Amino acid sequence: MHVILIKYAEIHLKGLNRPFFERQLVKQIQRALAPLPARTLREQGRMYVYDVPEGDVAQAVDKLTTVFGIHAICPALVVEKDWPAIRGAAIQALRETEGDGPQTFKVFARRADKTFPMTSEQICRELGHDLLEACPWLRVDVKKPAISVQVEVRLDRAFLYTKEVAGRGGMPVGCNGKAMLLISGGIDSPVAGYLMAKRGVSLAAVHFFSFPYTSERARDKVVELTRLVAKYAGEIELFLVPFTEIQRAIYEKCPPTETTVLMRRLMMKIAERVANRCGAQVLVTGEAIGQVASQTIESLTVTNDACTLPVLRPLICFDKEEIVDLAKSIGTFQTSILPFEDCCTVFVPQHPVTKPKLERLRSSEALVDFEPMIEEALLGTIIEKISQTVCG
């Protein structure tokens, strides 16, 4: 019988709270595997996914690589907990490699059931010997084997596998609160959302658009980026906020050098209200120190002053190359670089202030009564529920 064995690492450190994290991981596994028939069981620091049709195992493994909290994914055989069955299954599995030419291997064994008559060391030694006899094209390599033959003897059965696919680590989404992600059409914010989800944080997202200065295609780009993040984070409620009137008022009535920072302050004010409505406890942005004029220490301090919720910036010390590499690895980069404008690129001053003074920015913001515009923007907000991109 085939099964997918799932290993996890950080969850093991959670002590008496571990069952809560394990339950969250089961939920995320079931989410990722839908609509495949699958049944997930927990046992002795492992999870097992049963009932996946043999032809769908590769697709299921691919989907599981998007689930945070998983250390490794191992398509395995379930065998009787006796030596002849384990030996026979291992020989059969290795015989399938015969056409690949000379191969190196090493046996790894873990005996969780201490009543099993052979120790882990004995299993490794005896099985290695039997594999060499049955498969003469094999050679032992204890340092860098091409094939790792893994045997796990559990309470009522044994598992055998030769393939271990790396998971994404982190913590299962849903175990560490909820955040409101300010998502633009750029490279950084989707990566910031991904990193928050990796720490177990559920996501909602808010995007500001300035029609007619930004197009429908720009909005569609953000929806697609949110969908790509949802591949890892699960369903995301996306709030699309009209920002044209606020942005035009800043441009027309406030000092030109301060428009970028003022725009960020108004975005923070609106994002906080949206966050409060949907139960998000923090705001998240893709800002990194020094990347652009609005991301100096002084500018970030002035921006933070606009809201009372904590503002988390997971990319704060990343350089652009690191962010780009992450964006490529999670599949958002190609969408992020599509040449459709967003409101952050509208009305950009030629010489923006890089070291704004808080009191001066507060005075500039007070030149306009933004409250009616904020209420109007909130009333005009469009809400979309974005599900994961189907993979496989």
Secondary structure by P-SEA (a helix, b strand, c coil): cbbbbbbbccccccccaaaaaaaaaaaaaaaaaccccbbbbbcccbbbbccccccaaaaaaaaaccccccccccbbbbbcccaaaaaaaaaaaaaaaccccbbbbbbbbbcccccccccaaaaaaaaaaaaaaacccbbbbcccccccbbbbbcccbbbbbcbbbbccccccccccbbbbbbccccccaaaaaaaaaaacccccbbbbbccccccaaaaaaaaaaaaaaaacccccbbbbbbcaaaaaaaaccccccaaaaaaaaaaaaaaaaaaaaaccccccccccccccccccaaaaaaaaaccccccccccccccaaaaaaaaaaacccccccccccccccccccccccccccaaaaaaaaacccaaaaaaaaaaabbbbbbcccccc
